[in-house]
Amino acid sequence: MRKIVVLYGQPTDPDHFRTYYEQKHLPLAAKLPGLRASRHSFDIAAPEGPAPLFCMWEGEFDNGEALADAMNSDIGRRVAADTANYATGGLTLFHCGPVEGNKG
């Protein structure tokens, strides 16, 4: 399994971000070929002070090839381009393999 994670900074207009994200962006991202599961959260907290993040999204793919194919597809390019419509606080995108548990 391979995951893609997107961390979104605090936007200029949180209400616009939330509405646009849930009504337009997530339905578009749901069409990514090979996407096995997707989840997002606006419940981001920091131990002290305001949270530096506003939202996070995580998508799961079977493997790195499936992830690369999805991101290089027409839908993947549209998803990437669509972030300019709401992500005014910037974003950080990364991908990773399965998280392994502590065996000790």
GINOR-V987294 format. One record per backbone hydrogen bond with DSSP energy under -1.0 kcal/mol. NH is the residue of the N-H (numbers start at 1). CO is the residue of the C=O. E is the energy in kcal/mol with one decimal. If there is no record, write none. Layout:
NH:CO:E, NH:CO:E
This chain:
2:61:-2.6, 3:96:-3.3, 4:59:-2.3, 5:94:-3.3, 6:57:-2.8, 7:92:-3.0, 8:55:-2.9, 9:90:-2.2, 17:13:-2.4, 18:14:-2.6, 19:15:-2.4, 20:16:-3.0, 21:17:-3.2, 22:18:-2.3, 23:19:-2.3, 24:20:-2.8, 25:20:-1.9, 26:21:-3.1, 28:24:-1.4, 29:25:-2.9, 30:26:-2.1, 31:28:-1.6, 32:29:-2.0, 35:32:-1.8, 36:60:-3.4, 39:58:-2.2, 41:56:-2.0, 44:42:-1.6, 54:8:-3.2, 55:8:-1.2, 56:41:-1.8, 57:6:-2.3, 58:39:-2.8, 59:4:-2.5, 60:37:-2.6, 61:2:-2.9, 67:63:-2.0, 68:64:-2.7, 69:65:-2.7, 70:66:-2.1, 71:67:-2.5, 72:68:-1.9, 77:73:-2.3, 78:74:-2.1, 79:75:-2.9, 80:76:-2.3, 81:77:-2.3, 82:78:-1.9, 84:81:-1.2, 85:82:-2.3, 86:83:-1.6, 87:83:-2.8, 88:86:-2.0, 90:87:-1.5, 92:7:-2.4, 94:5:-2.4, 96:3:-2.1
